[in-house]
Amino acid sequence: MYHKYNIGGVRATPNTTASPPLTTTKTLGQNSARKSRLCAASNAAARRLSKELESEKQVAREDAWAKVSILELEINAAMRDLDFERRREVKRCQGKTYASGNTTDILFHYGGDTSTLC
């Protein structure tokens, strides 16, 4: 009985060995051209990734500045509120001290700091 096998693209019988299919060898010029195409493609990919990274960094910077601006506005509003409350308290306390007639003695005693009055 005679069987044929297909090994690696070459027909072989059980008693013979199959050799791999022949491959063509590339010349040195073909290899260097292929390498330069691969190098150019990888350089283009690196430039594209670099541009994407810069774009993402710019978005992150703008986001951070927006958050800083919001915080600055909140800080300014809080300081304005505190200043308003301080002035209101000073006016309230000054009304009491004016009634007693010794405003300068009290301010001298506290070193001019009216935050601890009343």
Order of alpha helices (4+ residues) and beta strands (2+ residues): beta-beta-alpha-alpha
